[in-house]
């Protein structure tokens, strides 16, 4: 198949999206590093405050003469109104507490809560040992204040917000781009149909003139000319349908493909063979806009001919799948594609042709997916060995009862 590979008119916009992502990551990374730096500073400051509080508790417990020093130590302890801490004996039994909410609890509930908090605090920071009059060690357990704990999670919240905003910007950007593309497609298509109308009418008049000439009316060239004029009428109808909602009717997809191949055979290289294998049961139809669908088949086949340089084979196979679907495989023996080319093959403006616009497969994808509700993909491709495109479509509601129970699965076709 023709590989749209080297020129992409949307490359600049892709770079802009990459810049937005990089800037968002830089802002998020800087915020994370700076916030962690602030958390470390606060944690060290709180540790110093707890150590000072522990020394004050130790001083009060060992001082027998009340005085200004006791008042100072008491003021230091009371100045800690944010850091949760628990003062325990040598066995870890709570003696006192600070900045731990026990409102409305019984003594037993308070004790259970404090013992649980001691275990939690032990896992966060090493307790500070203080002396006592009895000579037995006592301990002060503590954990981060609410402010420090909140700051620790702040950068992750900020990163989430930045990610959500970036995603929203990306979606808005893509939506606006698609809307812009749709307007361009519709405008160009309708203008093309309009421009084709005048010379087409002239050609139809000339055809009728030639038919009226006894010397020319039986000439086979006149028949071929008539076929080409009818094809031009169909092309004009195709362009008219782009940008508007096409009318879909239950059609025999095999017959539609066969008609397209019959039209193409005398107009392509004689060294290219085209075969159709239709495995659908009789009576199965697909909702199609025949003019647009035959445009898809024609485009894929012409791309295949170009990829084979006018020598090779094209095989189209139609199979039944589960869930009332069919698969259409278009396989050529052309030059194939690399993996990177397969990813970009449907991108608008992406072509390896010297005079190509890179719009053929973009139109194909639009017709199949936007207008017919199907899906198109590159099933397989290998450089030097050819390419297979696969089209998935749903069968018409009116013919599903006629489909056989035994159908080929996706796995069997893969």
Helices and strands as residue ranges (DSSP letters): H 11-62, H 68-79, E 85-88, E 94-98, H 107-124, E 128-130, E 138-142, H 146-212, H 220-241, E 249-251, H 253-265, E 272-278, E 286-288, H 290-307, E 312-321, E 325-332, H 339-344, H 360-365, I 366-371, E 375-382, E 386-394, G 397-402, H 410-413
